[in-house]
């Protein structure tokens, strides 16, 4: 995929496979690997028709969702807050559903860190994201449209009362009409038919008592099942839960009732909230609703120990011990599990050894399978000759946008050049130089100035590919038709391909690409990952637990 210059989301199941691996890492407690892969999905280039935040099942949507999910699951609150202020998560123009998810996660972080002010800020943001109530005008408009679509009821005839003499005449006419419409009388029978013989009931055979009688069908109406309760919109649920957490954090008198009213609250957070209120017995009653995965067993064991149920704590610890063989040792949950091992008299044996797998046969070396994460490919060659006078350096160590077009005779190419010319100043402010290139001779390519709107004042230089070798190196070439293709290319200062579109038609959305270029290049301005060290030495957990 990297070698073929193929954007990841051109593979229909790429995003799904990657996000599923993130979930698998989380099941194993490998939070560092889950976070790295989720961030890799966020860094994948986006396309209007393939990969945007408002489309489900895309790298953009999956990456952001799994990144937040992993940070919340493993209580990496400081990393969540840090990333929320960076391009990795801070998309002010993200769809409301994604903004709700982020603010709800920040509310959980504030509650865990006992930061009431931060929790109030998250609540204020969630209040802004609430669905708008329908206005009276909108309701009337919908009713009016429904009335237009409803067919009119059939008209009913209205009769007026008649005077007495007119009523008599009308009755007489009705009687005569009835006589004329009556069927003719049946012809008289010449010989009367004999009466049917009466049945002798005494001689009738007695019913067979051995035969089972078919019960009469139950015609009583069955009670209708109650309609399933519809879950409120996510923004409504998130706000209710955040407000309940604030009441719990401040230990308000009605905090327990607010917690009970938040019926969709995650079981893990509900248990933690009950422990914060000192209601250990209630917390123990809730642990049966916890998931059966590694983290669920750790919380189950910890809560049972807090509630004084040693047997339940021992049982849950054993399950967590067997599942934690690959767990990162520096997670808060790992420290909790290690402390439980000592409290339950298991010494330092807090997790099992990794199981030996013998069900897959010989495994190939990972380096033969390619990199685990997608990364921008290195740019192929750029052997182009200048057409414009004194053009800027095509190979400068700075971001560049390349527009490969077919020539002056392509009307769609001219439209693309005009579209990007109108945004040239914005590209310049973003620190990105724009270059255009076409195959052909000097005379053929210079005709471009005759057809574009700005003429020779085109705000970016033109280059030519005399042999077509550069177009072919970039795969902007139709091998069947033996002719070039359109290509729009974004290079970064390290000469890596950050965005690429090759097609039979040029990419026209200059505004979208400028915004996406700024997003991709800004990801380099923040450190890739800082939260967790890579050591897997259990002694780190021992020292932290003893502290």
C-alpha positions as CSV (number, residue, x, y, z in Angstrom):
1,X,0.0,0.0,0.0
2,X,2.8,2.4,0.9
3,X,4.9,1.2,-2.0
4,X,2.0,1.6,-4.4
5,X,1.2,5.2,-3.2
6,X,-2.3,3.9,-2.3
7,X,-4.2,5.9,0.3
8,X,-5.3,3.5,3.2
9,X,-9.0,4.2,2.9
10,X,-8.9,3.0,-0.8
11,X,-8.8,-0.5,0.8
12,X,-12.4,-1.0,1.8
13,X,-11.7,-2.9,5.1
14,X,-8.5,-1.2,6.2
15,X,-10.1,1.1,8.8
16,X,-12.2,-1.8,10.2
17,X,-9.2,-4.1,10.6
18,X,-7.1,-1.5,12.3
19,X,-9.8,-0.4,14.7
20,X,-10.5,-4.1,15.6
21,X,-6.8,-4.5,16.4
22,X,-7.0,-1.5,18.7
23,X,-9.8,-3.2,20.6
24,X,-7.8,-6.4,20.8
25,X,-4.8,-4.5,22.3
26,X,-7.2,-3.1,24.9
27,X,-8.5,-6.5,25.7
28,X,-4.9,-7.6,26.4
29,X,-4.1,-4.4,28.4
30,X,-1.6,-3.3,25.8
31,X,-2.6,0.4,26.1
32,X,0.6,1.8,24.5
33,X,0.0,-0.3,21.3
34,X,-3.7,0.6,21.2
35,X,-2.9,4.3,21.5
36,X,-0.2,4.2,18.9
37,X,-2.5,2.4,16.4
38,X,-5.4,4.7,17.1
39,X,-3.2,7.8,16.5
40,X,-2.0,6.2,13.3
41,X,-5.6,6.1,12.1
42,X,-6.1,9.8,13.0
43,X,-3.0,10.6,10.9
44,X,-4.3,8.9,7.7
45,X,-5.1,11.5,5.0
46,X,-8.7,12.4,4.6
47,X,-10.8,12.6,1.4
48,X,-14.2,14.1,0.9
49,X,-15.6,10.9,-0.6
50,X,-13.7,8.4,1.5
51,X,-12.5,9.4,4.9
52,X,-14.1,12.2,6.9
53,X,-15.3,12.5,10.5
54,X,-18.9,12.7,9.5
55,X,-18.7,9.2,7.9
56,X,-18.9,6.1,10.0
57,X,-16.4,3.2,9.5
58,X,-13.6,5.4,8.3
59,X,-10.1,5.9,9.6
60,X,-10.9,9.4,10.8
61,X,-14.0,8.4,12.8
62,X,-12.5,5.1,14.1
63,X,-9.2,6.6,15.0
64,X,-10.7,9.5,17.1
65,X,-13.2,7.2,18.8
66,X,-10.7,4.5,19.7
67,X,-8.2,7.0,20.9
68,X,-10.6,8.6,23.4
69,X,-11.9,5.1,24.4
70,X,-8.4,3.8,25.2
71,X,-7.4,6.9,27.2
72,X,-10.6,6.7,29.3
73,X,-10.5,2.9,29.7
74,X,-7.0,2.9,31.2
75,X,-7.4,6.2,33.2
76,X,-4.8,8.1,31.3
77,X,-6.3,11.4,32.2
78,X,-3.3,13.7,31.8
79,X,-2.7,12.4,28.3
80,X,-6.4,12.8,27.4
81,X,-6.3,16.5,28.5
82,X,-3.1,17.1,26.7
83,X,-4.3,15.6,23.4
84,X,-7.6,17.4,23.6
85,X,-5.7,20.7,23.1
86,X,-3.8,19.3,20.0
87,X,-4.9,18.5,16.5
88,X,-5.2,14.9,17.4
89,X,-8.5,15.6,19.2
90,X,-9.3,19.3,19.1
91,X,-11.4,19.6,16.1
92,X,-13.8,22.5,16.7
93,X,-15.5,21.8,13.4
94,X,-15.9,18.1,14.1
95,X,-19.5,16.8,14.0
96,X,-21.4,17.3,17.2
97,X,-21.4,13.5,18.0
98,X,-17.6,13.5,18.2
99,X,-17.5,16.7,20.2
100,X,-20.0,15.2,22.7
101,X,-17.7,12.1,23.1
102,X,-14.7,14.3,23.8
103,X,-16.4,16.5,26.4
104,X,-17.9,13.5,28.1
105,X,-14.5,11.9,28.3
106,X,-13.1,15.2,29.8
107,X,-15.9,15.1,32.4
108,X,-14.7,11.6,33.4
109,X,-11.2,12.9,33.7
110,X,-12.2,15.8,35.8
111,X,-14.3,13.5,38.1
112,X,-11.4,11.1,38.5
113,X,-8.9,13.9,39.3
114,X,-11.5,15.5,41.6
115,X,-11.4,18.8,39.6
116,X,-14.8,20.3,40.0
117,X,-13.9,23.4,37.9
118,X,-12.9,21.3,35.0
119,X,-16.0,19.2,35.3
120,X,-18.2,22.4,35.2
121,X,-16.3,23.4,32.0
122,X,-17.2,20.1,30.4
123,X,-20.8,20.5,31.5
124,X,-20.9,24.0,30.0
125,X,-19.6,22.6,26.6
126,X,-22.1,19.8,26.7
127,X,-24.9,22.3,27.3
128,X,-23.9,24.0,24.1
129,X,-24.1,20.7,22.2
130,X,-27.6,19.9,23.2
131,X,-30.1,19.2,20.4
132,X,-32.2,22.2,19.6
133,X,-35.9,22.1,20.6
134,X,-38.3,22.3,17.7
135,X,-39.9,25.7,17.4
136,X,-43.6,26.3,16.9
137,X,-43.0,27.4,13.4
138,X,-41.2,24.2,12.6
139,X,-44.0,22.1,14.1
140,X,-46.6,24.0,12.1
141,X,-44.6,23.6,9.0
142,X,-44.4,19.8,9.5
143,X,-48.1,19.6,10.2
144,X,-48.8,21.6,7.1
145,X,-46.7,19.4,4.9
146,X,-48.4,16.3,6.4
147,X,-51.8,17.8,5.6
148,X,-50.7,18.4,2.0
149,X,-49.7,14.8,1.7
150,X,-53.0,13.4,3.3
151,X,-55.7,12.7,0.7
152,X,-59.0,14.5,1.3
153,X,-61.8,12.5,3.0
154,X,-64.7,11.5,0.7
155,X,-67.5,14.1,0.8
156,X,-70.8,13.1,2.6
157,X,-74.2,14.0,1.2
158,X,-76.3,16.4,3.3
159,X,-80.0,16.1,2.9
160,X,-82.4,18.9,3.8
161,X,-85.8,18.2,5.6
162,X,-88.8,18.1,3.3
163,X,-92.3,19.6,3.9
164,X,-95.0,17.2,5.1
165,X,-96.8,16.9,1.7
166,X,-93.5,16.6,-0.2
167,X,-92.4,13.9,2.3
168,X,-95.5,11.9,1.6
169,X,-95.0,12.1,-2.2
170,X,-91.4,11.0,-1.7
171,X,-92.4,8.1,0.4
172,X,-94.9,7.0,-2.3
173,X,-92.3,7.2,-5.0
174,X,-89.8,5.2,-2.9
175,X,-92.4,2.4,-2.3
176,X,-93.1,2.2,-6.1
177,X,-89.4,2.0,-6.9
178,X,-89.0,-0.8,-4.3
179,X,-91.8,-2.8,-6.0
180,X,-90.3,-2.4,-9.4
181,X,-86.8,-3.3,-8.2
182,X,-88.0,-6.5,-6.3
183,X,-87.1,-9.9,-7.9
184,X,-90.0,-11.8,-9.6
185,X,-92.0,-14.2,-7.4
186,X,-91.1,-17.9,-7.6
187,X,-93.6,-20.1,-9.7
188,X,-96.1,-22.1,-7.6
189,X,-95.2,-25.7,-6.9
190,X,-97.7,-28.3,-8.3
191,X,-96.7,-31.1,-5.8
192,X,-95.8,-30.2,-2.2
193,X,-92.5,-31.8,-1.0
194,X,-92.6,-34.4,1.8
195,X,-91.4,-33.2,5.2
196,X,-87.9,-34.4,6.2
197,X,-87.9,-37.2,8.7
198,X,-87.0,-36.4,12.2
199,X,-83.8,-37.7,13.6
200,X,-84.0,-40.2,16.5
201,X,-81.8,-38.7,19.1
202,X,-82.0,-41.8,21.3
203,X,-80.7,-44.0,18.5
204,X,-77.7,-41.8,17.8
205,X,-74.3,-43.3,18.9
206,X,-72.8,-42.0,22.1
207,X,-69.7,-39.9,21.8
208,X,-66.4,-41.6,22.1
209,X,-65.0,-40.6,25.5
210,X,-61.4,-41.7,24.5
211,X,-61.2,-39.0,21.8
212,X,-59.8,-35.7,22.9
213,X,-61.9,-32.7,22.2
214,X,-60.3,-29.8,20.4
215,X,-60.4,-26.9,22.7
216,X,-62.1,-23.8,21.4
217,X,-59.7,-21.1,20.3
218,X,-58.9,-18.4,22.8
219,X,-60.5,-15.3,21.4
220,X,-59.5,-13.2,24.4
221,X,-57.2,-10.3,23.4
222,X,-53.7,-10.7,24.5
223,X,-52.2,-7.7,26.3
224,X,-50.0,-5.7,24.0
225,X,-46.3,-5.6,25.0
226,X,-45.1,-2.2,26.2
227,X,-43.1,-0.3,23.5
228,X,-39.4,-0.4,24.1
229,X,-38.1,2.7,25.7
230,X,-36.1,4.8,23.3
231,X,-32.7,5.9,24.5
232,X,-32.3,9.7,24.5
233,X,-29.8,11.3,22.2
234,X,-26.1,10.9,23.2
235,X,-25.7,14.6,24.0
236,X,-28.7,14.5,26.4
237,X,-27.3,11.3,28.1
238,X,-23.8,12.8,28.4
239,X,-25.0,16.0,30.0
240,X,-27.1,14.1,32.6
241,X,-24.2,11.8,33.5
242,X,-21.8,14.7,33.8
243,X,-24.1,16.6,36.1
244,X,-24.6,13.5,38.2
245,X,-20.8,13.1,38.5
246,X,-20.5,16.7,39.7
247,X,-23.1,16.1,42.4
248,X,-21.2,12.9,43.4
249,X,-17.9,14.7,43.4
250,X,-19.2,17.5,45.7
251,X,-21.2,14.9,47.7
252,X,-24.5,16.7,47.4
253,X,-27.4,15.4,49.5
254,X,-29.2,14.1,46.4
255,X,-26.0,12.7,44.7
256,X,-27.2,9.1,45.1
257,X,-30.5,9.8,43.5
258,X,-28.8,11.6,40.6
259,X,-26.6,8.6,40.1
260,X,-29.6,6.3,40.0
261,X,-31.3,8.5,37.5
262,X,-28.3,8.3,35.1
263,X,-29.5,4.9,34.0
264,X,-27.1,4.7,31.0
265,X,-24.0,5.4,33.1
266,X,-21.1,3.0,32.4
267,X,-20.9,0.3,35.1
268,X,-17.2,1.1,35.8
269,X,-17.9,4.7,36.4
270,X,-20.9,3.9,38.5
271,X,-18.9,1.7,40.8
272,X,-16.2,4.4,41.2
273,X,-18.8,7.0,42.0
274,X,-20.4,4.8,44.7
275,X,-17.0,4.2,46.3
276,X,-16.4,8.0,46.3
277,X,-19.7,8.4,48.2
278,X,-18.6,5.7,50.7
279,X,-21.4,3.4,49.7
280,X,-19.2,0.2,49.4
281,X,-22.0,-2.3,49.8
282,X,-23.9,-0.6,46.9
283,X,-20.7,-0.7,44.8
284,X,-20.3,-4.4,45.4
285,X,-23.9,-5.0,44.3
286,X,-23.1,-3.3,41.0
287,X,-20.0,-5.3,40.1
288,X,-22.0,-8.0,38.5
289,X,-22.7,-5.5,35.7
290,X,-19.0,-5.0,35.0
291,X,-17.6,-6.5,31.8
292,X,-15.8,-9.8,32.0
293,X,-12.6,-8.5,30.4
294,X,-9.3,-7.8,32.1
295,X,-10.1,-4.4,33.4
296,X,-13.6,-5.5,34.5
297,X,-12.0,-8.3,36.6
298,X,-9.5,-5.9,38.2
299,X,-12.3,-3.4,39.2
300,X,-14.4,-6.3,40.4
301,X,-11.6,-7.6,42.6
302,X,-10.7,-4.1,43.9
303,X,-14.3,-3.2,44.7
304,X,-15.0,-6.5,46.4
305,X,-11.9,-6.0,48.6
306,X,-13.0,-2.5,49.4
307,X,-16.5,-3.9,50.4
308,X,-15.0,-6.6,52.6
309,X,-15.9,-9.6,50.4
310,X,-12.6,-11.4,50.3
311,X,-13.9,-14.5,48.6
312,X,-15.3,-12.5,45.7
313,X,-12.1,-10.4,45.5
314,X,-10.0,-13.7,45.4
315,X,-12.1,-15.1,42.6
316,X,-12.0,-11.9,40.5
317,X,-8.2,-11.6,41.2
318,X,-7.6,-15.1,39.8
319,X,-9.4,-14.3,36.6
320,X,-7.6,-11.0,36.2
321,X,-4.2,-12.7,37.0
322,X,-4.8,-15.1,34.1
323,X,-5.7,-12.4,31.7
324,X,-3.0,-9.9,32.5
325,X,0.0,-11.7,31.0
326,X,0.5,-9.1,28.3
327,X,-0.6,-6.0,30.3
328,X,1.4,-2.8,30.4
329,X,2.9,-2.7,33.8
330,X,2.7,1.1,34.3
331,X,-1.0,1.5,34.0
332,X,-3.0,2.5,37.1
333,X,-5.0,-0.7,36.8
334,X,-1.8,-2.7,36.8
335,X,-0.6,-1.1,40.0
336,X,-4.0,-1.8,41.5
337,X,-3.7,-5.5,40.5
338,X,-0.2,-5.7,42.0
339,X,-1.3,-4.2,45.3
340,X,-4.2,-6.8,45.4
341,X,-1.7,-9.6,44.9
342,X,0.0,-8.6,48.1
343,X,-3.2,-8.0,50.1
344,X,-4.4,-11.4,49.1
345,X,-1.1,-13.0,50.0
346,X,0.0,-13.9,46.5
347,X,3.3,-12.1,46.9
348,X,4.6,-10.5,43.7
349,X,2.8,-13.0,41.4
350,X,0.2,-10.6,40.1
351,X,-0.1,-12.0,36.5
352,X,0.4,-15.2,34.7
353,X,3.1,-16.1,32.3
354,X,2.3,-15.6,28.6
355,X,0.7,-18.7,27.1
356,X,2.6,-20.7,24.6
357,X,0.7,-20.8,21.3
358,X,0.8,-24.0,19.2
359,X,-2.2,-23.6,17.1
360,X,-0.9,-21.4,14.2
361,X,2.0,-23.3,12.8
362,X,5.1,-21.5,11.6
363,X,4.7,-17.7,11.7
364,X,6.4,-15.4,9.2
365,X,8.8,-12.8,10.3
366,X,7.1,-9.5,11.0
367,X,9.6,-7.5,8.8
368,X,8.4,-9.4,5.8
369,X,4.8,-8.3,6.4
370,X,5.6,-4.6,6.3
371,X,5.2,-1.9,9.0
372,X,2.6,-2.2,11.7
373,X,1.4,1.4,11.2
374,X,0.8,3.3,7.9
375,X,3.2,6.1,7.3
376,X,3.6,8.6,4.5
377,X,5.7,7.2,1.6
378,X,8.8,9.0,0.4
379,X,8.2,11.0,-2.8
380,X,9.3,9.5,-6.1
381,X,11.5,11.4,-8.5
382,X,10.6,14.9,-9.7
383,X,12.5,15.5,-13.0
384,X,10.7,18.5,-14.3
385,X,11.9,21.4,-16.5
386,X,10.7,25.0,-15.7
387,X,8.4,26.8,-18.0
388,X,7.9,29.9,-15.9
389,X,10.8,32.3,-15.5
390,X,12.8,32.0,-12.2
391,X,10.5,29.6,-10.5
392,X,11.0,28.8,-6.8
393,X,13.0,25.7,-5.9
394,X,10.9,22.6,-6.6
395,X,13.0,20.6,-4.2
396,X,13.1,23.0,-1.3
397,X,12.8,21.6,2.2
398,X,9.3,23.0,2.8
399,X,5.7,21.9,2.2
400,X,4.7,21.9,-1.5
401,X,1.5,21.3,-3.5
402,X,1.9,19.8,-6.9
403,X,-0.8,20.0,-9.6
404,X,-0.2,17.5,-12.4
405,X,-2.5,18.4,-15.2
406,X,-2.9,17.2,-18.8
407,X,-2.3,20.4,-20.7
408,X,-4.0,23.5,-22.0
409,X,-6.4,21.5,-24.1
410,X,-8.0,19.9,-21.0
411,X,-10.9,22.2,-19.9
412,X,-11.2,20.4,-16.5
413,X,-7.5,21.1,-15.9
414,X,-8.0,24.8,-16.6
415,X,-10.9,24.8,-14.1
416,X,-8.6,23.3,-11.5
417,X,-5.8,25.8,-12.1
418,X,-8.2,28.6,-11.8
419,X,-9.7,27.2,-8.6
420,X,-6.3,26.9,-6.9
421,X,-5.2,30.3,-8.3
422,X,-8.0,31.9,-6.3
423,X,-6.8,30.3,-3.1
424,X,-3.0,30.9,-3.8
425,X,-2.7,33.6,-1.1
426,X,-4.1,31.2,1.5
427,X,-1.7,28.5,0.5
428,X,1.2,31.0,0.8
429,X,0.1,32.0,4.3
430,X,0.0,28.4,5.3
431,X,3.7,28.1,4.2
432,X,2.9,25.8,1.2
433,X,4.3,26.6,-2.2
434,X,2.1,25.6,-5.2
435,X,3.5,24.2,-8.5
436,X,1.8,23.0,-11.6
437,X,3.2,20.5,-14.1
438,X,2.1,19.1,-17.5
439,X,3.6,16.8,-20.1
440,X,4.6,18.1,-23.5
441,X,6.9,20.5,-25.2
442,X,7.7,24.1,-24.1
443,X,5.4,25.5,-26.7
444,X,2.5,23.2,-25.8
445,X,2.7,23.9,-22.0
446,X,3.1,27.7,-22.4
447,X,-0.4,27.7,-24.0
448,X,-1.7,27.2,-20.5
449,X,-1.4,31.0,-19.9
450,X,-3.6,31.6,-22.9
451,X,-6.6,29.7,-21.4
452,X,-6.4,30.4,-17.6
453,X,-8.3,33.4,-16.2
454,X,-5.2,35.1,-14.8
455,X,-3.0,34.5,-17.9
456,X,0.7,35.0,-17.3
457,X,-0.2,36.3,-13.8
458,X,-1.0,32.8,-12.7
459,X,0.2,32.9,-9.0
460,X,2.3,29.8,-9.2
461,X,5.0,28.4,-11.5
462,X,4.4,25.9,-14.3
463,X,6.8,23.0,-15.1
464,X,6.8,20.4,-17.8
465,X,7.6,16.7,-18.0
466,X,9.1,16.3,-21.5
467,X,9.2,12.5,-21.5
468,X,6.3,11.7,-19.1
469,X,8.7,9.8,-16.9
470,X,7.8,11.8,-13.8
471,X,4.0,11.2,-14.3
472,X,4.8,7.5,-14.7
473,X,6.9,7.4,-11.5
474,X,4.0,8.9,-9.6
475,X,1.6,6.4,-11.2
476,X,-0.3,9.3,-12.8
477,X,-0.3,7.3,-16.0
478,X,-2.9,5.1,-17.8
479,X,-1.0,2.1,-19.0
480,X,-4.0,1.0,-21.2
481,X,-4.6,4.3,-22.9
482,X,-0.9,5.3,-22.8
483,X,-1.7,8.8,-21.6
484,X,-1.2,10.8,-18.4
485,X,-3.7,11.2,-15.5
486,X,-4.5,14.1,-13.2
487,X,-2.7,14.1,-9.9
488,X,-2.8,16.4,-6.9
489,X,0.1,15.9,-4.4
490,X,1.0,17.3,-1.0
491,X,4.6,17.0,0.1
492,X,6.0,17.9,3.5
493,X,9.4,19.4,4.3
494,X,10.9,15.9,4.6
495,X,9.7,15.1,1.0
496,X,7.1,12.6,2.2
497,X,3.8,12.2,0.4
498,X,1.1,13.5,2.8
499,X,-1.8,13.6,0.5
500,X,-2.3,12.2,-3.0
501,X,-5.2,12.0,-5.5
502,X,-4.7,10.4,-8.9
503,X,-7.8,10.2,-11.2
504,X,-9.2,10.6,-14.6
505,X,-10.6,13.9,-13.4
506,X,-8.7,16.7,-11.4
507,X,-9.3,17.3,-7.7
508,X,-11.3,20.6,-7.5
509,X,-12.0,21.3,-3.8
510,X,-9.1,23.6,-3.0
511,X,-10.7,24.7,0.3
512,X,-11.0,21.2,1.6
513,X,-7.4,20.3,0.6
514,X,-6.0,23.5,2.2
515,X,-7.7,22.6,5.5
516,X,-6.6,19.0,5.3
517,X,-3.0,20.0,4.5
518,X,-2.9,22.3,7.6
519,X,-4.3,19.4,9.7
520,X,-1.7,16.9,8.5
521,X,1.2,19.2,8.7
522,X,0.2,20.3,12.2
523,X,0.4,16.8,13.5
524,X,4.1,17.0,13.2
525,X,4.2,20.0,15.5
526,X,3.1,18.0,18.5
527,X,5.1,15.1,19.9
528,X,3.8,11.8,18.7
529,X,3.4,10.2,22.1
530,X,4.5,11.0,25.7
531,X,2.2,9.1,28.1
532,X,3.7,5.8,28.9
533,X,7.3,4.4,29.0
534,X,8.1,1.3,27.1
535,X,9.7,-0.8,29.8
536,X,7.9,-4.0,30.7
537,X,9.7,-4.5,34.0
538,X,7.4,-5.4,36.8
539,X,9.8,-3.9,39.3
540,X,8.4,-0.5,38.3
541,X,5.0,-1.6,39.5
542,X,6.5,-3.0,42.8
543,X,8.2,0.3,43.6
544,X,5.1,2.3,42.8
545,X,2.8,0.0,44.8
546,X,5.1,0.1,47.8
547,X,5.0,3.9,47.7
